[in-house]
Amino acid sequence: MVHFPPEGQLLMTAENRRLLASQGGLREAQASGAVVEGRVLLCDNEHNLHVDLGCMQGIVPRVEGALGIAEGDVRDIALISRVNKPVMARVTGFDTNENGDTFAWLSRVSVQKSCMEEYINRLLPGDIIDARVNHMENFGVFADVGVGISALLPIDAISVSRIPHPSARFVSGQMIHAVVKGRDDQGRLLLSHKELLGTWEQNAALYSPGETVPGIVRSVEKYGVFVELTPNLAGLAEYSEEVQDGDHACVYIKSILPERMKIKLIIVDSFSANYPPQPLRYFVGGSHIDRWVYSPESCERVTETVFE
């Protein structure tokens, strides 16, 4: 299966820079059908994209800018929002402008069609892929899974530990791993992420009773305070009126109980801070998973995901 990376991944590669260095390189790309990538400098009043190709400028006509534009299924904001960002395209020809300067005609749709046919349409539930965080909403993340084609990662599939907004876990433009969960009614990929962040036991193995460690308060309930230790692991501390959702904390680990899938904590201190999201730690052992069991074998309650 041919892999088409998210946009931005080819821009600084040696091969892309070689092809963009000269008109000869771009003509080579046209002859071979190679994909090139450049940064969009302008979306003109007709919604054509003007792209920096290094040795010359390239123009992506509006109808070649994104799948669905010609059919009216996709709005022009999909083109406008590409300004100052990289796009992948194929060179379809050359022309000269009114000043006599040579420019290249480009098609982004051609690459997106290839990506759909040769890559995305062949993905199965359980396949692990690379994605790039493009846009975050309260309900989830829109991620580029290849050549600007978006997939949805719902917020409840980001991690086992619940978060108020995807920005608590990701930053815009971040490359992540994701697992294919299925497709929506329009055929768009639906992704999950939590299955790649480790089981309860894998995360609990990072800690020992008696340690004092950092955490983030994720939920304050009358019966206790849930403190996130890792994206897939939270412990429970006694209720406190002084603690608020989103507080950072230092917590003492009182006990780790696999058979109950619980970690008992004591909050030593809590405070407000604007720390960036921590780097993600993935527990990925291949390119596909059929079943993921989060809960320990000793725990009566089974928490799992089955990919079908």
N, C-alpha and C positions, 0 to 999 in steps of 0.2 A: 504494500500500500504506500503510495507516494505521500510524503509529508509536506504540508504547506504551513509554514510558521505564521504566527501573528505578525501584523505589520510592525515594522521597527526593528525586526531581527536581521534583515539583510543589509540595512543601510550602510553599516561600517565594515562589512566583510570585504576581504581582499578582492574577491571576484566581482562584487558589485562596483567597487571603486575602480577596478580595471575597465569594466564595460562603460562606465560613465566618464572615463578620462578623455575619450576622443570620439569623434564622429565615426571612426572606423570601429570602435568598440560597440557603439550603439547599432551600427549596421550589422555587426556580427550577432548582436542580441536579436535583431529583427529576423535575420536569416534562420537562427536556431530556435526561435520561440522562447528564448531565455527570459526569465522574470527579472526586472530591474526595480530598484526602489529609490525614490527621491522625496524630498520634502516639498510640500505644497506651499507656494508663495502667495497665491491669490486665487480666490473664487470670483470670477468676473460677474457682470450683471446678467449674463446668460447662464450662469452656474457651470461654466467650464472651469476646470481646475488647471492652474498653471504651476508646473512642477520644476524644481531645480534639478537638472540632470548633470550638473558639473560643467561639462563642455558646451552645453546649450540648454535651452529651455524646452520642456515638453508640455503638451496640452492634452488633457483628458476631456473630450467632449462630454457634455452633461449626460447623455444617454449611455456613455461608456464609463460613468463614474461609480456606479453601484448597481448591483442586481436589484431589480424591481423599480428602478427610476423610470425606465421607458414605459413600463406597464402601469405606472401610477400607484403601485403598491407601497413604494417607499418615498417619503417626503424629501424635499431638497435640503433639509437640515442635515441629512446624512452626508451631503457634499460640503455644505458650508462649514460644518464642524471639523472637516479634515484640514483646514488652513493651519499652517505651521506644524503639521504632523506628517510623518512619512506615509506614502502609499506605494503599493506594489502594482506594477503594470507590465504589459508587453508593448514593445515598439511595433506599431502597425504601418508607419510610413514617415516620410519627411516632406517638408514644405518650406517656403520662405515667406516671411512677413513683409509688411509694407516698406520696411527699412532694408530689405534684402538679406536679413539674417535668417539662417537656417534654424528650424525648430523641428521637434519630433512629435508625431501623433502617437498617443498612447491609449491603451484600453485596460482599465482596471477590471471591467466586467469579464473580459476573457480569462483572467487569472482566477476570478471568483468562481466562474463556471467550472474551470478545471478543478478547483479546490472542492467544490460540491460533488462533482462526479467521481473524482479519483481518491478523495479522502473522507469528507464529512459524511456522505451518503453510505459509506462502507463501515462507519464506526458502529460498534455494538455496545449495549449496556454492559458496564464493567470495564470498558477500555479506559486506560489512563492516558491523558493527553496534557499538553502544555496549553496554557491560556494566558491572556494578558488582560488585567483589570482595566476596563475602559471607562465605565460610568457606574456610579453607585447611587442607589435609591434606598428608601427605608425597607423595601421588600426584598432587596437583593442586589446582585451585581450583574451588569452586562459585560461579558468578557469576549474578547477577540479570540476565536479558536482557529483562525487562519484567514489571512488576506482581508481582514476587517469584517469577516462574517461573525455575527454576534450569537452568543448562547447565553442562557439565563442560569445564574446560580442563586437560588433562593436563600434568604438569610438564615433559615433554619437548617440549611444543609452546609453552612460554612464551617461550623464546629459543634461539638457536643455542648460546650459551654455557651449559653445564650448571650447574645450581644445586642445592644440597643440599635446599632447601625453598622453596616459593613465597614465603615471607616475605622471602627474599633479594631479591626483585624487586618485591613489592607490599606494601601495607598494607591492612588490612581497611577496607572502605568506599570504596576508591579506584575512581574511574571510569576505565575503560580502553576501548580499541578492541579488537575481536576479529574474526576471520573464521570464517564457518561452514565446518566441515570435513565434517560429515555428521550422522548420528543413530545412537544406540545401539539395542539391541533393544527398549527401552521407548518409543522415539520421542523421547527427550530429545536436545536439541542437543549436539553435540560441537564444541568451538571450538579454534581455533589462534590464535597471537599473534605468533610469531616472524616470519611473513611481512610484518608491518607495521613491523618494526624496521630495515628496510633491508638491502640486499645487502652482500656482502663489500666491493665497490668503494665503495659509498656510505659505509660506515663507515670504510674505510681512508683515504678522501679527507679525513677530519677530522684526519689525522696526517701528519707528515713525518719522515723520518730525521733524527736529530740532536736531536730533542726529548726532554725528560724529562717524563713524564706520570704521572698516578695510575692505579692498577689494583687488581684484586682477584685474589688467588691462588685458582684454582678447582680445580686438580688438581696434585699433586706425583707425578711418575713418575720412575723410575730414569733415563730418557733425557731428562728435562727438566721444567720447571715451566710449566704453562699459566696465563697471566695474562690475565684479562678486562679489555679496555680499554673496550668498550661491551657491552651485552647480546648483540649479534650479531657481536662481533669479539674474538678472543683471539690472543695472541702466545705464542711459546715462548722461555723463557729456560733457561740451563744449570741442571742439577740442583744443589740445595743442601739440606743436612741441616737448616739453620736456618730454612727456610721451611715453613709449614704451610698446609693448606687453610683458606681464609677470611681469611687475613692480608690486610691492605691493604699496598700497596707503591707505591714510586715507581720507575719503570722508564725506562731509556734505550732509545729506538728505534734499533736498529742498522741495520735494513734492512726494506723492504717489497717483497715479491715476488709480484705478482699472478699470474704464470704458474704459481706453485706454491701460491698461496693461503696464503701464510705471512708472518708478521711475526716477525723476530728481535729479541729483547729482552735487555737486561742489567738485572738487579735491582740497583738502587742501595741500597735499604733496604726492609725489610718489618717490619710491626708489627701488633699486635692493636688493633682499634678497633671501636666499636659505632656506626658511622655508619648513618643511615637509608638506605633505597634511594634512588638518584638518580632525579630526574624522567625519565620515558621520552620518548624522541624518536621520533616516528612518521614514516615515509615513506609516507604514504597519498595516492594520487592519484585517488581516486574512491570509489565505493560497492560495487565488485565487482572481483574479479580471477579470471582463469581459470587462470593459470600464473605461478609465481614462481620465478625462477632466482637462486639465491644466489651461485653461483660466477661468477668473471670469464670473459669470452669466451676469453681467452688460456689458461685453465686446462683441461687435458685432462679432469680429473675434473669431471663435471657434478653439481651438487647443486641439486635443484629440488623444488617442490611443484606437483602438478597437481590442480585442484579439478574433480571430476566429479559 
